[in-house]
């Protein structure tokens, strides 16, 4: 029964809000009755509890009604006391100020939902974003690992990944995206773009996929009058042969692991960021990922730092990633991301590797 009541409240419907308001109103009235019978059992300070509960559970309109009821009930219970008039008035004035502050705070909830419901909604969106980036289990000898850290340690970031595995054709598509901005500021654009890409990845590949994403971002600029652009890299791999195509749109260059001599080599895919202009220039690279080789993708937060050249950052990453990968492909992405100095930008690493099979 309690679980059903909680789920009903989480729906955020008008009916559920009215039920919660009714329960809180009954509590306020009972508190007033107790306070009138024995003020020491329930002084005026106790009415602040109902205001706080309302702020957590109610939307703005219902919160206004509750605040009005709390103010009336608190004033009746306090003014009924026989102590000094000044003390009674000051208590009511403080309750009035508290009601005003709570109503103001409720009016600033841009989602129109109580705080906990807004947080739950954001958490659900974040989880859906992360779910789109989970790579399905790959057949041997393939493996893929990711590691992401949001700016300032928040749970929302402008970096995200979208993955699709076509088991019938044996095609794996991975897209790593970095939306302009950092942390929470970039999260809304990232959520929108992730939803758009998640709906077409696998159906569209390469240039067609990036053209669709580019058109989507340009339309966002028109609607919101804010510049929204993103860098992205897309790799499509034939798992049976290891043949791959990399397309980059303003993204830092991918790295390819060569077991002999044991180093990461810079890939030559290049292109303009998405959302800047129609039909951006993109130059793809192709190759075959053989046994023991790997591909490394990352966002600029991994290699960029104030006052340093990105080329130096890439060279640094080549050395750090070589050390991390030679310790074993499993856990390599996490080891790489932990080696990145703390900064104020989102960071993401993706490692796709092909192990050496038997007889190879």
PyMOL commands that set and color helices and strands:
alter all, ss='L'
color gray80, all
select helices_A, chain A and resi 2-10+14-37+44-57+60-79+85-107+115-132+151-153+183-200+206-224+300-303+310-326+332-339
alter helices_A, ss='H'
color red, helices_A
select strands_A, chain A and resi 142-149+159-166+171-179+230-238+243-249+255-258+263-266+270-271+282-283+285-288+294-298+347-354
alter strands_A, ss='S'
color yellow, strands_A
deselect
rebuild
show_as cartoon
